[in-house]
Amino acid sequence: MRLTLSSIQIARFIISFSWLYHGIFPKLIHIAPLEKAMTASIGLSSELSYWVTKSAGVGEVIFGVLFFILYRSKAIILLNIIGLTGLLGFVAVLQPLILIEAFNPVTTNIALIGFSLILLNETNKNKSL
């Protein structure tokens, strides 16, 4: 049996997986030091920082599931691009040194934005057929 995935499905799975992974592992299961540094940058107390990070994780998981389900919606794709751009800007302003670290938000977010543009282009093409 041969499994072939369209570019739409590949983009769908990668984008959804990324939101789910970044919500679950560095925020919900274990708060990563980098996540603590980010919330500390805006001056939150340790307790409030904890709850903001956990809430962000829940939000990312919800968005990942919604994206997986609604991946053909132009609105959800655009919301994804806006969110990724905003998160990249957030890091650039609050913790700019993170942008030159290995596996940083520049490489992650730009790649996901690229997949989003592919998904947007492919879904628009399929609607016009």
Rosetta constraint file for C-alpha pairs under 8 A:
AtomPair CA 5 CA 9 HARMONIC 5.87 0.50
AtomPair CA 5 CA 10 HARMONIC 6.29 0.50
AtomPair CA 6 CA 10 HARMONIC 6.29 0.50
AtomPair CA 7 CA 11 HARMONIC 6.06 0.50
AtomPair CA 7 CA 118 HARMONIC 7.70 0.50
AtomPair CA 7 CA 119 HARMONIC 7.45 0.50
AtomPair CA 7 CA 122 HARMONIC 7.79 0.50
AtomPair CA 8 CA 12 HARMONIC 6.05 0.50
AtomPair CA 8 CA 118 HARMONIC 7.56 0.50
AtomPair CA 8 CA 119 HARMONIC 5.45 0.50
AtomPair CA 8 CA 122 HARMONIC 6.53 0.50
AtomPair CA 8 CA 123 HARMONIC 7.43 0.50
AtomPair CA 9 CA 13 HARMONIC 6.05 0.50
AtomPair CA 10 CA 14 HARMONIC 6.15 0.50
AtomPair CA 11 CA 15 HARMONIC 6.00 0.50
AtomPair CA 11 CA 115 HARMONIC 5.31 0.50
AtomPair CA 11 CA 116 HARMONIC 6.91 0.50
AtomPair CA 11 CA 118 HARMONIC 7.41 0.50
AtomPair CA 11 CA 119 HARMONIC 6.18 0.50
AtomPair CA 12 CA 16 HARMONIC 6.03 0.50
AtomPair CA 12 CA 67 HARMONIC 7.57 0.50
AtomPair CA 12 CA 68 HARMONIC 6.25 0.50
AtomPair CA 12 CA 71 HARMONIC 6.24 0.50
AtomPair CA 12 CA 119 HARMONIC 7.47 0.50
AtomPair CA 13 CA 17 HARMONIC 5.80 0.50
AtomPair CA 13 CA 68 HARMONIC 7.09 0.50
AtomPair CA 14 CA 18 HARMONIC 6.06 0.50
AtomPair CA 14 CA 112 HARMONIC 7.85 0.50
AtomPair CA 15 CA 19 HARMONIC 6.45 0.50
AtomPair CA 15 CA 64 HARMONIC 7.53 0.50
AtomPair CA 15 CA 67 HARMONIC 7.78 0.50
AtomPair CA 15 CA 112 HARMONIC 6.22 0.50
AtomPair CA 15 CA 115 HARMONIC 7.36 0.50
AtomPair CA 15 CA 116 HARMONIC 7.65 0.50
AtomPair CA 16 CA 20 HARMONIC 6.18 0.50
AtomPair CA 16 CA 64 HARMONIC 4.59 0.50
AtomPair CA 16 CA 65 HARMONIC 6.71 0.50
AtomPair CA 16 CA 67 HARMONIC 5.96 0.50
AtomPair CA 16 CA 68 HARMONIC 5.47 0.50
AtomPair CA 17 CA 21 HARMONIC 5.85 0.50
AtomPair CA 17 CA 64 HARMONIC 6.89 0.50
AtomPair CA 18 CA 22 HARMONIC 5.99 0.50
AtomPair CA 18 CA 64 HARMONIC 7.59 0.50
AtomPair CA 19 CA 23 HARMONIC 6.02 0.50
AtomPair CA 19 CA 60 HARMONIC 5.43 0.50
AtomPair CA 19 CA 61 HARMONIC 6.19 0.50
AtomPair CA 19 CA 63 HARMONIC 6.94 0.50
AtomPair CA 19 CA 64 HARMONIC 4.82 0.50
AtomPair CA 20 CA 24 HARMONIC 6.01 0.50
AtomPair CA 20 CA 60 HARMONIC 6.28 0.50
AtomPair CA 20 CA 61 HARMONIC 4.73 0.50
AtomPair CA 20 CA 62 HARMONIC 7.97 0.50
AtomPair CA 20 CA 63 HARMONIC 7.96 0.50
AtomPair CA 20 CA 64 HARMONIC 5.19 0.50
AtomPair CA 20 CA 65 HARMONIC 7.45 0.50
AtomPair CA 21 CA 25 HARMONIC 5.85 0.50
AtomPair CA 21 CA 26 HARMONIC 7.96 0.50
AtomPair CA 21 CA 61 HARMONIC 7.86 0.50
AtomPair CA 22 CA 26 HARMONIC 5.97 0.50
AtomPair CA 22 CA 27 HARMONIC 7.08 0.50
AtomPair CA 22 CA 57 HARMONIC 7.22 0.50
AtomPair CA 22 CA 60 HARMONIC 7.13 0.50
AtomPair CA 23 CA 27 HARMONIC 5.61 0.50
AtomPair CA 23 CA 28 HARMONIC 6.49 0.50
AtomPair CA 23 CA 56 HARMONIC 7.05 0.50
AtomPair CA 23 CA 57 HARMONIC 3.88 0.50
AtomPair CA 23 CA 58 HARMONIC 6.32 0.50
AtomPair CA 23 CA 59 HARMONIC 7.36 0.50
AtomPair CA 23 CA 60 HARMONIC 4.83 0.50
AtomPair CA 23 CA 61 HARMONIC 5.25 0.50
AtomPair CA 24 CA 28 HARMONIC 4.86 0.50
AtomPair CA 24 CA 29 HARMONIC 5.94 0.50
AtomPair CA 24 CA 57 HARMONIC 6.11 0.50
AtomPair CA 24 CA 58 HARMONIC 7.73 0.50
AtomPair CA 24 CA 61 HARMONIC 6.81 0.50
AtomPair CA 25 CA 29 HARMONIC 5.14 0.50
AtomPair CA 25 CA 30 HARMONIC 6.03 0.50
AtomPair CA 25 CA 31 HARMONIC 7.65 0.50
AtomPair CA 26 CA 30 HARMONIC 5.44 0.50
AtomPair CA 26 CA 31 HARMONIC 5.02 0.50
AtomPair CA 26 CA 32 HARMONIC 4.86 0.50
AtomPair CA 26 CA 35 HARMONIC 7.22 0.50
AtomPair CA 27 CA 31 HARMONIC 4.57 0.50
AtomPair CA 27 CA 32 HARMONIC 6.65 0.50
AtomPair CA 27 CA 35 HARMONIC 7.27 0.50
AtomPair CA 27 CA 53 HARMONIC 5.91 0.50
AtomPair CA 27 CA 54 HARMONIC 5.63 0.50
AtomPair CA 27 CA 56 HARMONIC 7.44 0.50
AtomPair CA 27 CA 57 HARMONIC 5.10 0.50
AtomPair CA 28 CA 53 HARMONIC 7.95 0.50
AtomPair CA 28 CA 54 HARMONIC 5.60 0.50
AtomPair CA 28 CA 57 HARMONIC 5.75 0.50
AtomPair CA 28 CA 58 HARMONIC 7.45 0.50
AtomPair CA 31 CA 35 HARMONIC 6.41 0.50
AtomPair CA 31 CA 36 HARMONIC 7.03 0.50
AtomPair CA 31 CA 50 HARMONIC 7.97 0.50
AtomPair CA 31 CA 53 HARMONIC 7.48 0.50
AtomPair CA 32 CA 36 HARMONIC 6.61 0.50
AtomPair CA 33 CA 37 HARMONIC 6.22 0.50
AtomPair CA 34 CA 38 HARMONIC 6.23 0.50
AtomPair CA 35 CA 39 HARMONIC 6.46 0.50
AtomPair CA 35 CA 53 HARMONIC 7.03 0.50
AtomPair CA 36 CA 40 HARMONIC 5.98 0.50
AtomPair CA 36 CA 49 HARMONIC 7.00 0.50
AtomPair CA 36 CA 50 HARMONIC 7.73 0.50
AtomPair CA 36 CA 53 HARMONIC 7.78 0.50
AtomPair CA 37 CA 41 HARMONIC 6.13 0.50
AtomPair CA 38 CA 42 HARMONIC 7.27 0.50
AtomPair CA 38 CA 91 HARMONIC 7.52 0.50
AtomPair CA 38 CA 94 HARMONIC 6.99 0.50
AtomPair CA 38 CA 95 HARMONIC 6.84 0.50
AtomPair CA 39 CA 43 HARMONIC 7.04 0.50
AtomPair CA 39 CA 44 HARMONIC 6.31 0.50
AtomPair CA 39 CA 49 HARMONIC 5.58 0.50
AtomPair CA 39 CA 52 HARMONIC 7.71 0.50
AtomPair CA 39 CA 53 HARMONIC 7.41 0.50
AtomPair CA 40 CA 44 HARMONIC 5.54 0.50
AtomPair CA 40 CA 45 HARMONIC 7.38 0.50
AtomPair CA 40 CA 46 HARMONIC 7.69 0.50
AtomPair CA 40 CA 49 HARMONIC 6.84 0.50
AtomPair CA 41 CA 94 HARMONIC 5.99 0.50
AtomPair CA 41 CA 95 HARMONIC 7.40 0.50
AtomPair CA 42 CA 94 HARMONIC 7.51 0.50
AtomPair CA 44 CA 48 HARMONIC 5.93 0.50
AtomPair CA 44 CA 49 HARMONIC 5.44 0.50
AtomPair CA 45 CA 49 HARMONIC 5.80 0.50
AtomPair CA 46 CA 50 HARMONIC 6.17 0.50
AtomPair CA 47 CA 51 HARMONIC 6.52 0.50
AtomPair CA 48 CA 52 HARMONIC 6.05 0.50
AtomPair CA 49 CA 53 HARMONIC 6.04 0.50
AtomPair CA 50 CA 54 HARMONIC 6.19 0.50
AtomPair CA 51 CA 55 HARMONIC 5.94 0.50
AtomPair CA 52 CA 56 HARMONIC 6.04 0.50
AtomPair CA 53 CA 57 HARMONIC 6.21 0.50
AtomPair CA 54 CA 58 HARMONIC 6.34 0.50
AtomPair CA 55 CA 59 HARMONIC 6.12 0.50
AtomPair CA 56 CA 60 HARMONIC 6.08 0.50
AtomPair CA 57 CA 61 HARMONIC 6.22 0.50
AtomPair CA 58 CA 62 HARMONIC 6.17 0.50
AtomPair CA 59 CA 63 HARMONIC 6.06 0.50
AtomPair CA 60 CA 64 HARMONIC 5.98 0.50
AtomPair CA 61 CA 65 HARMONIC 6.28 0.50
AtomPair CA 62 CA 66 HARMONIC 6.13 0.50
AtomPair CA 63 CA 67 HARMONIC 5.85 0.50
AtomPair CA 64 CA 68 HARMONIC 6.15 0.50
AtomPair CA 65 CA 69 HARMONIC 6.35 0.50
AtomPair CA 66 CA 70 HARMONIC 5.79 0.50
AtomPair CA 66 CA 71 HARMONIC 7.83 0.50
AtomPair CA 67 CA 71 HARMONIC 5.07 0.50
AtomPair CA 67 CA 76 HARMONIC 6.57 0.50
AtomPair CA 67 CA 77 HARMONIC 7.75 0.50
AtomPair CA 70 CA 76 HARMONIC 6.80 0.50
AtomPair CA 71 CA 76 HARMONIC 6.78 0.50
AtomPair CA 71 CA 77 HARMONIC 6.77 0.50
AtomPair CA 72 CA 76 HARMONIC 7.90 0.50
AtomPair CA 72 CA 77 HARMONIC 7.64 0.50
AtomPair CA 72 CA 119 HARMONIC 7.82 0.50
AtomPair CA 72 CA 120 HARMONIC 7.80 0.50
AtomPair CA 72 CA 123 HARMONIC 6.12 0.50
AtomPair CA 73 CA 77 HARMONIC 6.36 0.50
AtomPair CA 74 CA 78 HARMONIC 6.07 0.50
AtomPair CA 74 CA 120 HARMONIC 6.64 0.50
AtomPair CA 75 CA 79 HARMONIC 5.98 0.50
AtomPair CA 76 CA 80 HARMONIC 6.06 0.50
AtomPair CA 77 CA 81 HARMONIC 6.38 0.50
AtomPair CA 77 CA 116 HARMONIC 6.15 0.50
AtomPair CA 77 CA 119 HARMONIC 7.73 0.50
AtomPair CA 77 CA 120 HARMONIC 6.69 0.50
AtomPair CA 78 CA 82 HARMONIC 6.11 0.50
AtomPair CA 78 CA 116 HARMONIC 7.96 0.50
AtomPair CA 79 CA 83 HARMONIC 5.92 0.50
AtomPair CA 80 CA 84 HARMONIC 6.08 0.50
AtomPair CA 80 CA 113 HARMONIC 7.76 0.50
AtomPair CA 80 CA 116 HARMONIC 7.44 0.50
AtomPair CA 81 CA 85 HARMONIC 6.07 0.50
AtomPair CA 81 CA 113 HARMONIC 5.56 0.50
AtomPair CA 81 CA 116 HARMONIC 6.74 0.50
AtomPair CA 82 CA 86 HARMONIC 6.00 0.50
AtomPair CA 83 CA 87 HARMONIC 6.07 0.50
AtomPair CA 84 CA 88 HARMONIC 6.13 0.50
AtomPair CA 84 CA 109 HARMONIC 5.73 0.50
AtomPair CA 84 CA 112 HARMONIC 7.80 0.50
AtomPair CA 84 CA 113 HARMONIC 7.03 0.50
AtomPair CA 85 CA 89 HARMONIC 6.16 0.50
AtomPair CA 85 CA 109 HARMONIC 7.25 0.50
AtomPair CA 86 CA 90 HARMONIC 6.04 0.50
AtomPair CA 87 CA 91 HARMONIC 6.32 0.50
AtomPair CA 88 CA 92 HARMONIC 6.17 0.50
AtomPair CA 88 CA 105 HARMONIC 6.14 0.50
AtomPair CA 88 CA 106 HARMONIC 6.83 0.50
AtomPair CA 88 CA 109 HARMONIC 6.87 0.50
AtomPair CA 89 CA 93 HARMONIC 6.16 0.50
AtomPair CA 90 CA 94 HARMONIC 6.04 0.50
AtomPair CA 90 CA 95 HARMONIC 7.96 0.50
AtomPair CA 91 CA 95 HARMONIC 5.13 0.50
AtomPair CA 91 CA 96 HARMONIC 6.04 0.50
AtomPair CA 91 CA 98 HARMONIC 7.24 0.50
AtomPair CA 91 CA 99 HARMONIC 7.50 0.50
AtomPair CA 91 CA 105 HARMONIC 7.77 0.50
AtomPair CA 92 CA 96 HARMONIC 4.41 0.50
AtomPair CA 92 CA 97 HARMONIC 7.96 0.50
AtomPair CA 92 CA 98 HARMONIC 7.89 0.50
AtomPair CA 92 CA 99 HARMONIC 6.88 0.50
AtomPair CA 95 CA 99 HARMONIC 7.79 0.50
AtomPair CA 96 CA 100 HARMONIC 7.88 0.50
AtomPair CA 97 CA 101 HARMONIC 7.09 0.50
AtomPair CA 98 CA 104 HARMONIC 6.42 0.50
AtomPair CA 98 CA 105 HARMONIC 7.81 0.50
AtomPair CA 99 CA 104 HARMONIC 5.58 0.50
AtomPair CA 99 CA 105 HARMONIC 6.41 0.50
AtomPair CA 99 CA 106 HARMONIC 6.23 0.50
AtomPair CA 100 CA 104 HARMONIC 6.81 0.50
AtomPair CA 103 CA 107 HARMONIC 6.61 0.50
AtomPair CA 103 CA 108 HARMONIC 7.05 0.50
AtomPair CA 104 CA 108 HARMONIC 6.40 0.50
AtomPair CA 105 CA 109 HARMONIC 5.37 0.50
AtomPair CA 105 CA 110 HARMONIC 7.78 0.50
AtomPair CA 106 CA 110 HARMONIC 5.78 0.50
AtomPair CA 107 CA 111 HARMONIC 6.04 0.50
AtomPair CA 108 CA 112 HARMONIC 6.26 0.50
AtomPair CA 109 CA 113 HARMONIC 6.00 0.50
AtomPair CA 110 CA 114 HARMONIC 6.08 0.50
AtomPair CA 111 CA 115 HARMONIC 6.30 0.50
AtomPair CA 112 CA 116 HARMONIC 6.09 0.50
AtomPair CA 113 CA 117 HARMONIC 6.21 0.50
AtomPair CA 114 CA 118 HARMONIC 6.30 0.50
AtomPair CA 115 CA 119 HARMONIC 6.10 0.50
AtomPair CA 116 CA 120 HARMONIC 6.01 0.50
AtomPair CA 117 CA 121 HARMONIC 6.01 0.50
AtomPair CA 118 CA 122 HARMONIC 6.00 0.50
AtomPair CA 119 CA 123 HARMONIC 5.95 0.50
AtomPair CA 120 CA 124 HARMONIC 6.07 0.50
AtomPair CA 121 CA 125 HARMONIC 6.18 0.50
AtomPair CA 122 CA 126 HARMONIC 6.18 0.50
AtomPair CA 123 CA 127 HARMONIC 6.19 0.50
AtomPair CA 124 CA 128 HARMONIC 6.41 0.50
AtomPair CA 125 CA 129 HARMONIC 6.64 0.50
